[in-house]
Amino acid sequence: MTEKYFLGFREVPYEEFQEERAKADEKGYTVAAEREENGYPEYELQNGTVIRGDRQGGFNRMEDGKPKEKWNVGTINEYSQGEATGTGNVAFFMPAE
């Protein structure tokens, strides 16, 4: 089993992933809780920000139940013999640039 690191849809080296994770941790952008809301994946961050997936690979910050600006996700995905296993972990989020 091999792990690959992604910022949004872009694969990055472990070191870059860890640098972004450290920045996210400082701002409270790491995941504190995961849940499903009306069939959508939703994440509450350490600082109380709520992020919801759009079921198309995108994420938005939520405010008063409405999607606001886009955010990117930092994920660790598992691969076996070069193929994605479909499993992985959402580690943190960050505002999209």
N, C-alpha and C positions, 0 to 999 in steps of 0.2 A: 504494500500500500504506500502511495506517495501523496504528499500534500502539495497543492499549488495555491498560490496567494493571489487574490484579485482585489483591485480597487475599482469598483464598478465592474465593467466588462473587460478591463485591461489586466492581464496577468503581469505581476511585478515580482522582483526578487524578494526574498524573505527580509532582507535588510530594509528595503523601502517600505514594505508592509509594516514592519515593526516601528519605523520612524513615524508613519502616519497613525499607527495605533497609539503611540505615546502622546502625540498631539491630541488625538481624540479623547484619550483618558484625562488629560489635563483640563479639557473643556467639558467633561461629563458626557461625552458622546458615545460611551460604551453602553452596551445593552444591559439593562437591569431586569427587564421582564419581557416575555414574548406571549402573545395571545392571538386569537383570531377574532376579527370584528366583521360581522356580516359577510363572512367568506373571504375576507382579506387578511393577510398576515399583518400584524401590528406589533410594534416594538416601542417600549417605554425606555428612554435613556436614563442614565444616572442623574442627569440634571432636570428630569421631568419632561423633556421634549418627547412628543409622540410622533413616530414615523410609521406610515402605512404603505405597504406594497400595493402596486396597481395590477398585479397578476400578469404583467407583461415584462417583468424584469426591472421596472422602475420603482422609485420610492419618493414620497412627498412628506414634508412636515405637515402635521395636521393642527388646525386651530379651529376651535368651536365646531368640530366635526367635519370641517371642510379642508380639502387638500390645498396647500400653499406651495412654496417653492420646492423644487426638486432637490433631493439629497442623493449622494452616492453611498454605497455600502462597501465595507471591507469584509471579505469572506475568505475562509480557509476551506478549500474543496479537496475531496479525496479522489484519487485516481488509482486504478489497478491496471497494470500492463498497458499504460498509456491512455486508457479509456476512463472517462468520468464515471464514478459510481452513482452519482445522483445524491450523494450525501456530502454534507459539509456544515460549517458553522458560520453564522452571522456574528462577527466580532464587534463591529462598531459602525457608526455612520459619520458622514461629514457633509456639509453643504456642497452642492455641485457648483463647479466653477463656470 
